[in-house]
Amino acid sequence: MKKLAFLITSAFAITSCANNSSSQNDLVKSQEETMKIHDEIMPQVSVFDKSAVTIDSILTNLNAIKASKPTLDTALTRQELTLLKKDLEDATDHMMDWMKEYSTDSTTVDYAHRELTRVKEMKAVFDRVSKEQQQILSKY
C-alpha cells in the first residue's frame, strides 16, 4: 500500500513538473514573440514622427504646391493629410502607452498571451498606417 501511495505521489509530481515546464516554455515563447514584434514596430515610430513633420510642412506650403499643381483639390488634400497625421500620431502614442504598461516581470502565461495579442493588433495598425503613409505622401 505504501508503494502504491508513493507511485501515485511520484506520478503527480512528475506530471506537475512537466506542466510547469510546458507553461514556462509557453511563457518564454510568448514573451519572445512579443518582443520580436515590438522590435519590428519600434523603428517605424521615428519614421511616423518624421512623416508628421513632413505633413505639417506640406500643409503650411499648400498654396505654393497648388501653384505648381493647379488641379490639386486643397480642401481634400488638407483633410487627407490631417487624417493621416492623426493616424500616425495615434499609432505612435499607442506604442508609447503599451511600452509604459508592459511588464517584463510578469510570470503569468495569461498576461503573456494578452500582451502578445495586443502587440499583434498594434502591428496590424502600424502596417495599415505605414501603407497609407506611403500611398499619400508619395504624391508630394
HULIN-V517197 format. One record per residue. N is the residue number from 1. RES is the residue in three letters. PSI is psi as a letter, one per 30 degrees, with the letter a starting at -180 (none if undefined). NEAR is the number of other C-alpha atoms within 12 Angstrom. Layout:
n | res | psi | near
N | RES | PSI | NEAR
N | RES | PSI | NEAR
This chain:
n | res | psi | near
1 | MET | e | 7
2 | LYS | e | 8
3 | LYS | e | 9
4 | LEU | e | 10
5 | ALA | e | 11
6 | PHE | e | 12
7 | LEU | e | 13
8 | ILE | e | 14
9 | THR | e | 14
10 | SER | e | 14
11 | ALA | e | 14
12 | PHE | e | 14
13 | ALA | e | 14
14 | ILE | e | 14
15 | THR | e | 14
16 | SER | e | 14
17 | CYS | e | 14
18 | ALA | e | 14
19 | ASN | e | 14
20 | ASN | e | 17
21 | SER | e | 15
22 | SER | e | 15
23 | SER | e | 20
24 | GLN | e | 20
25 | ASN | e | 18
26 | ASP | e | 22
27 | LEU | e | 27
28 | VAL | e | 25
29 | LYS | e | 18
30 | SER | e | 30
31 | GLN | e | 31
32 | GLU | e | 20
33 | GLU | e | 22
34 | THR | e | 32
35 | MET | e | 26
36 | LYS | e | 17
37 | ILE | e | 27
38 | HIS | e | 30
39 | ASP | f | 18
40 | GLU | e | 20
41 | ILE | e | 32
42 | MET | e | 27
43 | PRO | f | 18
44 | GLN | f | 29
45 | VAL | e | 29
46 | SER | e | 20
47 | VAL | e | 22
48 | PHE | e | 34
49 | ASP | e | 26
50 | LYS | e | 20
51 | SER | e | 32
52 | ALA | e | 28
53 | VAL | e | 22
54 | THR | e | 25
55 | ILE | e | 33
56 | ASP | e | 21
57 | SER | e | 21
58 | ILE | e | 26
59 | LEU | e | 26
60 | THR | e | 17
61 | ASN | g | 18
62 | LEU | e | 25
63 | ASN | e | 19
64 | ALA | e | 15
65 | ILE | e | 21
66 | LYS | e | 20
67 | ALA | e | 13
68 | SER | f | 12
69 | LYS | i | 14
70 | PRO | f | 12
71 | THR | f | 12
72 | LEU | k | 18
73 | ASP | j | 16
74 | THR | e | 23
75 | ALA | e | 15
76 | LEU | e | 15
77 | THR | e | 25
78 | ARG | e | 25
79 | GLN | e | 16
80 | GLU | e | 23
81 | LEU | e | 34
82 | THR | e | 28
83 | LEU | e | 21
84 | LEU | e | 32
85 | LYS | e | 32
86 | LYS | e | 25
87 | ASP | e | 29
88 | LEU | e | 36
89 | GLU | e | 30
90 | ASP | e | 22
91 | ALA | e | 34
92 | THR | e | 32
93 | ASP | e | 21
94 | HIS | e | 26
95 | MET | e | 33
96 | MET | e | 20
97 | ASP | e | 15
98 | TRP | e | 27
99 | MET | e | 22
100 | LYS | e | 11
101 | GLU | f | 16
102 | TYR | k | 23
103 | SER | j | 17
104 | THR | f | 20
105 | ASP | f | 13
106 | SER | k | 19
107 | THR | g | 19
108 | THR | k | 21
109 | VAL | e | 23
110 | ASP | e | 18
111 | TYR | e | 23
112 | ALA | e | 30
113 | HIS | e | 24
114 | ARG | e | 21
115 | GLU | e | 30
116 | LEU | e | 29
117 | THR | e | 21
118 | ARG | e | 27
119 | VAL | e | 36
120 | LYS | e | 26
121 | GLU | e | 22
122 | MET | e | 31
123 | LYS | e | 31
124 | ALA | e | 19
125 | VAL | e | 24
126 | PHE | e | 33
127 | ASP | e | 24
128 | ARG | e | 20
129 | VAL | e | 31
130 | SER | e | 31
131 | LYS | e | 19
132 | GLU | e | 24
133 | GLN | e | 33
134 | GLN | e | 19
135 | GLN | e | 15
136 | ILE | e | 25
137 | LEU | f | 28
138 | SER | f | 14
139 | LYS | f | 16
140 | TYR | none | 22
